[in-house]
Amino acid sequence: MDVMRVPSTTSHVVPDGSSPTGEPGGRLEALMAAAGALAWELDLAGGEPIWLAGGHDGRNQPGDGIAAGEPSVADPGDRERVLAAALAALGGSRWLSSTLPVTMADGTTRWYALTGQVVAADEASAGRMCAIALDVTRERETLDRLRMHSEQARELIVRLRTGPHLGFEYVSPACLYFTGYTEKEMYDNGIAYAFGAVEPSAVARIREDLLRGSIEGKSYDFPSRRKDGSVLWVRATFRQSVDEAGHLLLEIAVRDIGQMRALELEVTRLRLTDGLTGLLSRQALEEQWPLLRERAQVSGTWTVLAHVDIDRFGLVNSGLGISAGDQLLKSVGHRLAQSVGAGDLVVRLGSDDFLLVLTGLDSRRSALRSARSLTGAFVEPIAGDSGRLSVTVSVGASLIPPGPWDAGDGLDSRLAEADVAMRAAKARGGNGVEVFAGGMRAEARDKVELLAALRDAVDQNQLVLFYQPIVRLSDQAVAGAEALVRWEHPRRGLLLPGEFVGLAEETGWIVPIGAWVLDTACRAAQAWTGILGGGSAIAVNLSARQLGTADLVGAITSALDRSTLAPGDLVLEITETAFIDDFDAAVWTLRRVSDLGVHLALDDFGTGYSSLAYLAQLPIDRVKIDRSMVAGLESNPHSRAVVAGIVGMADALEIQTIAEGVESVEQLRMLVELGCDLAQGFLFSRPVPLSEMEQLVARDVAAGGKSTRSRKLHH
């Protein structure tokens, strides 16, 4: 396989940083940045990256230097250099495993550990290379320093004769540095000194190898005590021979490894400690896990693994900056460390994820109480440079009972349980604790399988649109429809949006799905909007992910052009949560959409905290009164007052109102009395396939709109 030219990769970076697997972009970028890594999938036939993520650590400030974690890819062209180095290292093989230097744009050299493979390759296809480049410059420099200090270390040489006249035959002048004794003192009393200065366990190992005759060429590292009581770490290497009398001669080279050992300990500390928070690392947890298991078995106590995730941490990074986010992570880690006992562990898993191992608990009740107490550590706001932040966390707990641990008690298994439980806590709105239960594992496995199938849903034409008619209340004629996506799953049958849209939103797959829905709905509506005349429209839901994409306006324009649908016949429905994270950016995008002539509707109105304020700032044409308000019209005076207030306010602002979830004639009557403009719900029709929607429109037009007065368009 030839090494191919790597073109400019800037335009090939996925806008939200997500991988083709749909992993959340924010989390993937954070993980890549934390590791100083660059990951990609490269089309070897054209040399074009299919996706690319990571490559820089935005938390560092200019001038921090390599020791502080200098950005590994500081120039856009540096990505090309790393990819080119990977292609060269591949060298025609299907596997990539190499550590090599790369000269960066600023002239510096950085070392990368490259790992990857060629996939989907055959004789007729060059295939694709999936790989990751991990910046190992700091580790390389540490190893170089270790070698340098080792080579420059001073060396003590001694020759020891055994037999009846045990003693030193030769001692080099360096003995004063290594032992604090002069050469004369070593000749006179060196043996006694050696046995008193060398660590007893090292003496035992050396004696055992001597008796077995296996000491030749062996080295022993141990602390040695000097004459003044100070301790020096040394490495003693033995060579053996026999004199003419048959007595054993030992030549011992002793080297100072104090600095080397200090560097080794520093490398170990870096490996076992999280650099930002000072907490234990995941690797430290893995190394201590067997000891934790043994301790729990001996003591007969309960153990808890608690996965702690900061709720809405992304808002801090995006709203206050990376530095504020790092400061918050340190503070959260400190709070967690203060909330546990001396024998417990606090680990930072990465990003805003922490793990606590709570040990020595005497009962299941104590284990539950300990897990549930973690949220209490954040009752008080956290003070920082940006002010006081109110923080909540989602906690998932895996409880391990006393007694022998079985195969299911491995660290990976228990971490997975805690993670599943944590995600369940987040799904309930956060700021809470969930304990892992058996059904959660099946639910998580089901979610993974559903996600894998979701990737193929668009490409394999498994998605379909249903349409729910929207009725004009002044004459009860059809005024359009809302497009609602369904998934014809090959095994599970027809799935409703609630079964997969949340997953698609979470993973980013809602963006291609939303684009398909928009395009399909516009083409379908082009026919009936012409028949129904002015004022009809097709309503399409717009997700938070779509609102955050770089070319939403372009996607809308393309869908309208392909369908020839007039912009005024399209309504995009958004919920409050779609723009709550970055309100200013959302306003700017929605105004550009409105400038196209497309209408905007605020969905689920009446359920949010700030909906009234949004109406004054967003270019909204229509508000949808939430079904919960409509359901209470017949029995709840409060609901009737709220709906009346919404209709009156919208009328004053010249905004249309549409009531959703209308199911009874009485609800319809009250909405008409209140002056609501439009309605949809089972009273008129359930969502129906396109063919039935077209028939429904044709019947309504033929009846002059009177078919709706029978109170139901379609069962």
N, C-alpha and C positions, 0 to 999 in steps of 0.2 A: 504494500500500500504506500503510495507516494505521500510525502508530506505536502499538504496543500496550503495555499495562501489563506490566511485568516483575514477576512475583510473587516471593515469597521463594524464594531458590535453595538454601537450606541443605540441604533434604531431597533435592535433586536431584543433589548431588555424588556421583559414583560412589564407593562406600565405599573401594575400594582405589586410587582415582585413575586407573583405567585408562580408555582411550578405547574407543569401540565397535569400533575396529579391533583390539582385543586387545593393544595394545602394553603391555609390562610396566608396571604402575602405578608401582613405585618409580622406574624410569628416567624416565617421563613427568613425574612430579611434580618430579624433580630438574632436568630440562631446563627446565620452565616456571619453576621458582623461580630457577634460575641466570640466566635471561633477564629476570626480572621481568615475566613474561607471563601472560595469562589466555586460555585457549582454550575454546570452547564450540560446541555444536550446539543451536540453539534452534528449537522448533516454533512457527512464526509464527502458526499458526491458534489455538493456545491460549496462546501466550506462555510456554510451559513449557520450561525447559532439558531436553534429552534427556541430555546429559552436560556436565560442566564440570570443568576441571582447571586447576591453577595459581592464580596471583593473589597469592602472597606469597613472600617470601624468608626462610625460617625461620632462616637462618644469622646474621642481624643481631641485635644486642642492642639493647634499648631505649636511646634516647638517642644512637645512632650518628649520626643525622641523614642528610639526603639525600646528602651527600658520601660517606658510607660505604655507600650503597645502602639507604636507608630502605625498609621494607616498602611495596610499592606498593598493597596492599589490606589495610589493617590491621583493618578492621571487616567482618563478614559482609555488612552492607548495602551496602558499597562495590562488591561484585560486581554488585548490582542497578543501581547508578548507572552502572557501565561498560557493562552490557548495554543500559540505557535510552539511553545516549548513542549506542551503536552503532545501535540501532533508529532513533533520530532522524536520524542521519547517513545511514542507508540511504535514507530519503525516497522510497520507492516504486521505487527502482532495484533491479536484480538484483545489482549489484556494490557493494562497500563498500571505499572507499579514502579515508581522511581522517585528519588529525591535529587533535585538538581537546582542550580542557581539560575536566576533570571535577572537580567540587567533592566532596571526600570527606566522610565522616561527621565527621571532626575539624575540618572547616572549611578545610583546606588544599586547594590546587588542584594537580592532577597532570595532565600531558599524556600522551595515549595516541595511538599510531599504530594505526589500526584497518584491518584488511584482512580481506575475506571475500566471500562470495557466497551467493546464494539458489540452492538446489538442489532438484530434483524439483518445480518449480513449474509449474503450468499454469493455464488459465482457471478451473478449478474448485477449485484448491488454492492455499493461500498458500505452501506449501512450507516448507523448513527453511533457516535461516541458519547456515552454518558460518563461524566467524570467529575471529580471534586479536587480542588487544589487547596491544601491547607498550608498556611504560612507557618513555617517552622524555623524562621530566622533566629528568634530568641533562643530556642533550644539548641540550635547549631552553634551559636556564639557561646553558650554556656559550656557545651562540650569542648569547644576549642580552648576556652579558658582552663578547663580541667586538664587538658593535655599539656598546655603550656606550664601550668604550675607543677604538674607531675615531673616534667622534664627538667625543670629548674630546681627541684628539691635537692637539698644536701643529703649526702648518703654516709652512713656509718658502716664500716666493714670490720667484722671481727672473725677470728679463727679460733675455734674451740676444740680442744683435744679431750676426748673422753678416756676412761680407763683409770688406773690407780692414781694418776696425777692430773685429775680433772682441773682444767683451768684455761684461761685465754692465752693463746700463743701470739696473737696479734690483735691490736686494737687501733683503729685509725684515729687521727687527731680530732675528728668530728665528734668524738665521744663526749667532749665537754658540753657541746650544744645539746646532744640528744639526752645525756644522763645527768649533767651537772657535775660529774666526777672527772678528775684528771685521768690521763693514761695510766699513771703509776697506781692510782687508787683502783682502777679497773683491773690491772694485773694482780694487785695484792688481794683484792676482795670482790672482784667483779661478779663471781658466781652468786655469792650471797645477795649482792645488789640485784642481779637479774631476777632471781626468784622472788624478791620482795617488791620489785617494781612492776613486773608484768602481771597483768590481770590473771587471776587463778584459772578462769575458764580457758584462757588462751594457753596457759602452761599445760593444762590437762589435754588439750587437743594436740599440742606439739609432742607431748610425751607419748600419747597413744599412737601417733603416726611413726614416731621413732621406734617403738616396740614392734610395730607391724612392718617396719622397713619401707615405709611408703612416703618418706618426707622429702625425697629428692625433687627439687624444682617447685615445691609448694610454697605459697605465700600465706601469711597470716596477718590480718589487720586487727589491731587492738590498742587500747590506751595504755601508755607507759608513764609511770610517775618519776619525775626528776628528783634530784637531791633536795631541791628547795620546796618540794611538795606540789609543784605545778604538773599538769598532765599534758602529754603530747601524744597525738594519735600517730602511729607508725605502721609501716608495712614491712614485715620481716620475710625475706626470701631465703630458703635453705638450699645449699648444695652439700653433698656428702661424698666422702672418699674414705679410704682405709690406709693407715700408715704401715710401716714395715713390721710392726709388732701386732698388727691385726686390730688396732684400736681405731674407732670411728673418729674421723675428723669432720667437723662441720664448719663450713664457711657461710656466714650470715650477712646479707646486705640489708641494712635497715634504712628506710627512707621516711622522711617526714611527709605525711599525707594530711596534715592538719588543714591546710587551705583547700586541698582537694575535697576532703570530707565536708568542710563547711559549704563548699559549692554544691556537693552532692545533696547535703541536707537542704540547701536552698532550693535546688531543683525538685526535691521531694515535697518541700513545703508548697512550691508553686503548683505541683501536680495535685496535691491533696487539699488545697485551699482555693476558694473562690477569690479572684483578684480584686473584685469590686467591694464585696461585703465582708471579706475576711472569714466567712463561714466555711464549713467543710464542703468539698467538691463531691460530685457523684462518684468519682473513683475512690475517694476516702470511704464513702459509704459501702462500696462494694468490698473493700478490703476489711472493713470492720464487721460486715454482716455475719460471717461465721462465728465471730466472738459473741455477737449479740444473741445469736441462736443458742449457743452453748450456755450463756448466762441465763437465758430464759428457761431453758430445760432444767438446769440445776436448781433454780430458785422456784420453779413452778408458778411463774407469774405471767400475766397478760402483757402483750406488746401491741402498740398501735403505730401504724404508719399513716401519717396525716399529710396529704398533699394540699398545700396552701397556695392559692392563686389570687393575686390582687384584682379586684373588680375594676373594670374600665381603666386599666393602667395606660392603655393607648392614648387616652384623653390627656394624660399628664405630659407624655412625650410630645404629642402634636400641639397641645395648647400652651405648655410652659417651656418646652425645650428638653433636649436630651439630658442636659446637666441636672435639671430639676428631677427628671425621671431617675437618674442614677442616685441622686440624694435621697429620693423616696425609697429606692430599693435598699440602700444602706440602713435607713431608719426602720423599715419593716423588718429587716434581718435582725437588727438590734432588739426590737420589741419581741420578736419570736424567741430570741436567745434568752431574754429575761423571763419569759413565761414558762420555761421548762426547768426540770431538775438537773442536778449535776451529772447524773448518769445518762441523760438523754442527748440525742444528736439533733443538730439543726443544719440542714444541707441546702445549698442553693442548686437547684437542678438546671437553671438557665432562665433567661428572660425574667419574667415576674413570677416564676414558679419556685416554691420552696418545699422541702420535705422535712417533717419532724418525725423522729423515732422516739416514741415515749415508752419507757421500760419500767419494769418492777411494779406493775399495777396488780393489785390483789384480787380484783373481780371484774366481771364484764361491766358492772355498773361504774366502777372506777375508770375503766377504759373509755366508756362512753362519755363520762363526765369530763375526763381530760381532753378528749377530742373536741367536745362542744365548748370548752372554755377558751379555745383559741380565738374565736371571734371577739371575745371580751377584751382581748389585748388591744383592740383598736377602737374602743369606745371613745377615748380621748383623741382629738385631732393630732396630726403629726406636724410639728413646726419645721419650717424650712425657709430658705432664702426667698421663696415666692409667697410666703405667708403660711397660714395654718391650713392643712389639707385634711378633710374628712375622708378617711380610708375605710373601706370594708373589704372583706376577703371571703372567698368561697373555699370551703374545706371538704375534702373527701377522705374518709377514714377506712382503713382496712384493719380489722381486729384479729389478732392471732392469739388463740387461747393457750393456756399452759399445756404441758405434756410434750411428747415427742413431735417434732415438726416433720411433716411429710413432704413429698415432692412438690405439692402445691404451695409450699411455704418458701419457695425460692424467691430471691429478691425481685427478679423481673416480674414474676407472677403477682407478688404483693404490690409492687409499684403500679402495675396495670389496674389492679382492683381499686387502689386509691385514686388513680387518675379517672377511672370511670365514675366513681362516686363524686369526685370534684366536679366533673362535667354535669352530673345530675344536679348538683347544688347550683351551678351557674344557670342551668336551664330553668330553675325555679326562681330566678331573679337575682341570685347572689346573696351575699351577706348571710350565709347560713352553713350548716354542716349536714352532710349526707354520709351515712354509713353504708359501706358496700354490702349488697345482698345478691344472692345467687342470680336472680332475674336480671340484674344489671349487666352481667357479663353477656348473657344472651342478647340483651338489647343492644349492647355495644357492638357485638359481632354482627348483628342484623344491620346496624347502621353502617358498618364497614362494607358489608356486601352490597347494601343499597347504593353507597357512594360509588363502588366499582362499576355497578350497572348504570349509574346516572351518567357516567362519562360517555357512554355509548348511546344514550337516549336520543340526542339530537342527530348524530350521524346516521343512526339506523332508523330514523323516522318513527320513533316510538312515542313522541309527544303529539298530542292533539289538542285542539281548542274547542271548548264549549262556550256557548253564548247565552247570557241571561238578559232578556229584554228589559229595557228601561222605558217606563210609561210616562207620558205627559199627563199630569193630573187634571189639567183644564178641560181636555176632551177625551182623556183615557186612550189616546192613540200611541202606538209604538214610536218612540223618539230615538231609538238606537239600542245599543246593547253593550254589556261589559264582557270582555274576552277573559275567559278563565281557563288556565292550562290544566290538562290531565296527562297522566303518564300511563300508557298501555304497556305495563310491565310484562315481559314474556312469561313469567311464572306466577306473579301475584295478581294479574288482571289489572283493571282500571284503578289507578291510585289518584286520590284527591290531593290538592295542593298541600294540605296540612301534613301529609305523609312524606313529602320530599322537598318542598320549597324552602323550609327552614334549613335543611341540610345543604341545599344548593346555595343559599345565602351565606351560610357559614364558611363554605369551602371556596366560594368564588364562581362556582358553575352557574350561578344565577345570571351572570353577565351574558354568556352565549345563549342561555335559555331565554332570557329577556329579549335579546335581539331577535331570536326566532319568533317569539310571541308577537312582538311589534310588527315584524315584516308580514307574518301570516295574517294577523288581524286586519292590517291595513288593506291587504289584497282582498280579503273576504268582505270587508265592509264597503269596498268601492261600489259593488253592485247595488246593495240595498239602500245606501245613502242617497243614490240617485233616484231610486223609486220613492223613498219617503219624503224627499224634498228638504228644504232648508231647516236647520235646527236639529237634524238627526246627527248622531255621532257614534263612534266606536270608542269605548273606554278601555284603556290598557293600564295595568298596574306597573309602577316604576319602583324598583327596589333601591335600597340605600347603596348597594354596590354599583348599580348602573348610574346612579346620580353622581358617584365619585369617579367615574371613568373619564378619561381625557377627551374623548370624542363623542360624547352623548349627542350633541347637536348634529354632528355629521351622520350618526347612525339614524337619527330621526328623519333627517332630510333624505337620506338614501331610501328609507322605507317608504316615504311619501312619494318619491319620484318613481320607484319601481311599481307602485300600485296605482299611481295617478290619483290618489285620494287627496282631496283638498285639505290643507292644514287645519281649517276650521272645523272639519269633521272628525278630528282626532282629539280625545281627551286623555291626558296622562294623570293617573291617580297616584298620589304620594301620601305616605303617613308621616306623622310627626317624627318618628324615630329615624326616618330617612335623612333628615338634615340636622338632627340635634347635635351630632358630633362636631360639625363644622358649618355653622349656620351661615356665615358670611359667604363661604364658597358656594353653598347651596343656593343662596339668593342670586348670586352672580350667574350661575348656570341656568337656573329656572327663568331668569329674565331673558336670557338668550333664547331659550326654548319658546317663551311667550312671544318674542319678537318674530318668530317664524309664523305666528298666527295660530299655533297650537294652543288648546285650552288646558288649564291645569285645575285639578280637583284635589281638595284636602280630604283624605279618607279618614274614617273612624272619628269624625269630629264630635267633640263632647266628652272624650275620654282622656285627653291630655291635660297637662297643667298650664300650657302656655299657648293654647290654640288661638285665643283672642288676639294676643300680641302678634302671632304669625300673620293673621289676616291683614294687618296694617302694613306689613313689610314684604310679603310674598305676592307675586302676580297671580293670585288665585281667582278663578272664574266661577268655581262651584265648590260647595261644601257638601260632604256626604254625612248625614246624621246617622250616628252609629246605631246598629240594630238593637243594642241594649236599651237605648233611649226609646226606640220605636216600640219595643216589646212591653215597656211599662206604661204606654199611653192609656190603656184601658183601666189599669188598676192603681197607678201611682201618680198622684197629683204633682209630685216633684218632677217626674219625667215629662209630664205634659207642659209644665212651666218652662223646663229647660228647652224643649223642642220649640215652644212658642218664642222663647228668647232668641234662639238660633235663627229661626225664620225671620223674625223682625229685624234682627241685626243684619242678616244677609241682604234682606230687601233694602235696607237703608244704604248698604254698600254696593247695591246693584250686582249682587252675587247670587247665582242660582242655588237652590237647595234640592237635594235628592235624598229621600229616605230609603235606607236599605233594610232588608229583612221584613218587609210587609207581608203578613200572613193572614190577616183577618179583614173582613169588610168593615168592622168598626174602626180598626186602625186606619184604613183607607179614608173613611168618612172624616175622622178627626184631622188627618193630615190635610185634606181638602179644606176643611174649615179654617185651619191655621194658616193656609196660604202657601203650603209647600209646593214647589214647582214640579218635581219629578219623583218617581218611586220605582223600586224593583223589589222582588221577593216572590216567594212561593205562591202567593195569592194570584199572581199573574202567570208566572211560569218558572219552572226549575231551569237550571242551565241545560241547554240542549246542543246537539251536534250542529254543524253548519247547515246540513241539508234541511233539518227541521226548522232552523232559524229562518232560512230563506222561505220555506213554506208558510211559516207564521207571519212573516212580513207581507207575503203575497195575499194571504187571507185578510190581514188587517187593512191593507190598501183597498182590496175589493169591497170590504164592508164599510169603507170610509171612516175607519177608526172605531166603528161601533162594536167590533168583536170584543174589545176589552171591557165593554159595559156588562158583559155576562160574568164579569169579575175574575174570569180565568182565561188566559190565552191558551195555555197548554198544561196538561197534567204530566 
